């Protein structure tokens, strides 16, 4: 069991949810620039993530780090791993994840895990046990080994997208090998998000093209999703995978589609318009706080739904933190470390719904 967890960026929507969940199992230190916002039951410290000395001091006595910000992620990850401290990152930005992966340049030819569930023993983990459907999964080169950054574990792609989306993609691809995988992410435009999340969405406008219809569970139904630069599609290692975004409000989805057109996106990205764009996106609350993620491969479809995306991401991260002692050392994405259906079933017990493929 992880005994002391440091949450960097722990005053935001996701960090607070993770902190509250982890206080039942671990000492939680919430770090950032405003200790007064720390959740009850946690220790609060002030840390400037641009100051390496402050980060190093914050790592003293810590067994795991949960990174809920995008400031020097690779630098923080290296500092933690070199001291044998486990590291978990909720970033959805491909460049951030690539920089962390680069800390372990020696890729292994075998997948990080074959058929490994959350409860498998150490002997089986060491042997890379195979079996069942999960035994057919071969990771897309996202695991690394033996590069001198300690024997700790770093887990990437933690959250809704990436995270749940990665697990669903692995789940359906195992049941429909060789089929193209399409991931649909539907987010509630009625949920309030922080400035970082809004900024990330604006950054993604116009980066990818294409759209398709996705069939989400009730009450959403068939929706048109527009390809968006979620990191899952770049890290899964599948030959044909794409991720699209829709909002639960159809009006908001139409506006998103317009803003995602390259010419309009370039205009919205200009310094003169950027503040207004973020203000509009941050203040647009036309829908609910519901969310849904679906993955399809051939005739196989699976989904995960619920309310409050930020809460789901925080609880996902908390479950990963609690499972760290049983995960192999190295840097890997979540789908290489856990059995998808088992992990999603555990997460669903927190008030969400896992919709497995029909047999």
N, C-alpha and C positions, 0 to 999 in steps of 0.2 A: 504494500500500500504506500502510495506517495504520502510523505509526512508533512512537507511544507511546499506550497505552490506559490510562485510569484506570478501575478497577472499584470503584464505591462499593457497599459491602455485600459486598465480595469475600471475606469469610471464611465465608459461608454455603455451603450445598450447591451451589447454582447458580453462584455467583461463583467458587468454587474450580475447578469444572469448566471454566468459560470461561477462567479465568486460565491453567490448565495448557495448554489448547488453543492459546491465543494466544501463549505464550512462544516458539513455533517461528517466529513471523512478526513479532513486535512486542515492544518493551519494554513490560512490564506493571507497572503500579503498583496495588497492592491497598490500598484505604483502608477504614478502619473504626476501631473503638475498641479492637481487640486485635491489634496488629501481630504478636504471637508466633504467630498462627494462619495467617499468610500462607504460601501454597504455595511450594515450592522453585522457584527460578529467577525469582522476582518481587521487585520492590521493595515495601517495606511502609512506610506512613505512617499516622499516627493522625489521623483526621478526625471531628469531630462535625458531622453533617449539619444540626444545628439552628443552627450557627454559620456565618453567611454569609462571614465573613472567612476562616475555615478552608477553606471550600469554594472560594472564589476563589483562595486560595493553592495549593490542590491542582490547580487547572486550569492553572497555569503550565506551558508547554511541552508540553501534551497535545494530541493530534490527535483523540481520540475518547473519549467517556465511555460506560461501560456501567453503567446504574443497576439494582442488584439489591436495592434496599430501597424502602420506601414512607415516606419522610420528606422532605417538601418537594420532591417530584419536579418540579413545575412551576417552582419557584424555581431548582432546579439546572439544569433544561433551558434556562431563559431565560439564565442566567449563561453556560452553554456556548455556546449558539447566537449570542448577542451578540458572542462572541469568535471566531466562525467555527469552533467545535469541534463535530464531529458528536456526536450523542446517540442512544443506543439504550436502550430501557426494557423490562423484562420484566414490568411490572405487569399484573395481570389485573383490576384494579379499575376499573369504568367511570368513576367520579368522578375518579380520578387521570388517566386518559387524556383525559377531557374537558377538564381543567384545562390539560394540555399542548397540546391542540389549540387552545385559546383564545389561545395565544400568537400564532397567525396567523389573525386574524379575517377576512381577505379570502379567501373560498373561490373556487376556480376552477370554471368551469362544465364544463370537460373533465376526464376522468379523469387521474390522475397519470401513468399509462402506458397505452399500448395496444400489446399484442403485444411487450412488451419483455422479453427474456430477460437472463440474467446476463452474457452475452458480447456484447451489442449495442454498437456503437460510439457515440461521443459525438454524431456528426452525426444518427444515427437517433434517439437519445434526445431531442435538442433538437427534432426535428421531430415527436415523438410518434408514431413509426412504427406503422402498423396492419398486421395480417395474421393469417391463420389464425384459429383458435378464439379465441385470446387477444385478437384485435382486437375482439371483440364485447363484451368486459367494460367496463362503465361503473361506476366507483367510486361509492360511496354518499356522496360529499361529504366524504371524509376527507382530502383533500389541500388544501394551502393555499399561497398564493403572496404574495410581495412585501409583507412587513409590517415590515421594518426590524429583524429579528433575525438579520441576517447571511445568508451564502450557504451555511450548513452544512445538513446533512441530519439530520433526527430520524426514527427508525424506531420505531414502536409496534407492539404485538401481536407480541411476540417470545417464543417458547417453545412449549409444547404446546397449551395452551388459555388464552389465545389464542395464535396462531402457526400451528402445524400445522393447527389447526382452521380458521383463516381461509383458508389455502391450499387445503385440501380443499373448503371451501364454494365458493370461487371456481371450482375445477376442475369440480365437478359442476354448478354453476349455469350455466356456459358450455355444457355439453353437454346441459342440459335447461332451456332458458330459460323463465322464468315459473313453473316448478314450485316448490312449497314446499321449503325446505331444512331437513333435520333433522340435527343434529350430535350424535353420542354420544361421550362421553368416559369411558373406563374406566380407572381408576387402580389401581395395585397397593397394597392396604392393608398389604402386608408391608414396603413401603419406609419408612424412617424420614425424617420431614420435620421441618424446623425450626419454631421457635415461631411465626414470621411466617406460614408456610404453614398451620399448624394454626389460627391465629387467623383467617386469611382464610376458611377453610372454615366455621368456627363462625359467623362474621359472615353467611355466605350462607344459613344455615339459615332456612327459612320465608319467604324473599323471593319465590320463584316457585312456582307450582303447575302441576300437570300431569305426566303420565308417558306413555311409549310404549315399544314394543318396538324394539330395534335389533339388527341381525345383525352381530356383530363377527367378524373372522377367527378361525380356530382358534388356540388351544384354547378360546376364550371362548364362541363361539356366540351364540345368541339371549339377550339380556339386557333387563331392564326398566330404563330410564333415567328418572331424575326430573329435571325441569327445575331448573337451577341457574344463578345469576347470573354465568356467565362473560361477559366483556366482548364476545366476538366477535359474539354475537347482536344487540348494540346498536350496533355500529360498522360492520358489513358493508354496511349500506345496502340489503340485499335486502328485498323487500316482505313475505316470510313466512319467517323463520328462527328456530329455537329450538335451544337447546343443553341436553342432559341429562347427568346424571352417574350412573355406576354404579361399584362397586368390584369387584375381581376375586373377592373372597370373597363368596359369596352371603349368608352370615350378616352380614357387614359392610354389605352393600347393604340388607338388611332393616332393620338398625339405623339406617342413614342415612335410609331412608324414614320411619321413625318420628320421628326427630329433626327431619326436614324439615317435619313437620306444623306449621302456624302456631301452634296453642296450645302445643305442646310446645317449639317453637323459642323462643317468647316467654319461657317458663319458663327454658330453658337460657341465654338471654341476660341474665337478671337477674344483677346483681353478686354476689349470694350464691351463685349456681350456676356462674357463668362460669369460674372457675379450675378447678373440678372437671370441667366439660365439656371444656375444653381438655386437661386431663390425661388424660381417658379417650380422646379422639380422638387425641391424640399418642401414647398408649401402646397403641393398638389395632393389632396387627400379626398379623392372622389369615391374610393372603394372601401373595402373592409381590411381587416388585418389577416385574412386568410392567405394561405400559400399552398401550392401543389407542385410536385416534381414528378415527371413521368419519363420513363425510358422505354423505347421500343426497338426491337430487332426482329425483323420478319413479322411473324404472327404473335410474338411474345411481347407482352406489355406488363410493366410493373410500375407502381406509383407510391408516393408518400405524401400525405396531406396533413394539414393542421392549421393552427392559428399562431400568430406572433412569430415571425421569422427570426427575430433577434433572440427570443427565448429559446427557440429550437436550436439555433446555432450555439448558444451558450451551453445548453444541456448536452448537445453533441460533444462539445469540447470537454465538458466535465466528465462524460463517460470515457472519453479517450484518456484523460488524465488518470482516472481510476484504474484503467487497464494497463497503464505503462509498465508496471513491473513484470507483466507476462508477455510483453512484446519483444521481439529480437532487436538487438542493437543495429544501428544504421539509420540511414535517411530513406524514407519511403512515403508514398502516398497511402491514404487510408485504405484503399481497396486492395493493397498488397499485404495488409496486416491483419485484417479481420474477415470473417465469413459474412458476406453482406446480409443475408436474411436474418442471421442470428443477431447481428448488431442493430439492424433496423427494427427488429422485434423488441429488443431491449429499449431502444429509444422511444418506440411507440407507447410504451407503458407510461411515459410521462405526459400522456394526454394527446398523442398524435395517432395517425392511422397509417399502417403499412398495408398496401394493397398488392399482395404477391401475384405472380402469374397464375392463371387458372390452369389446373392440371387436366 
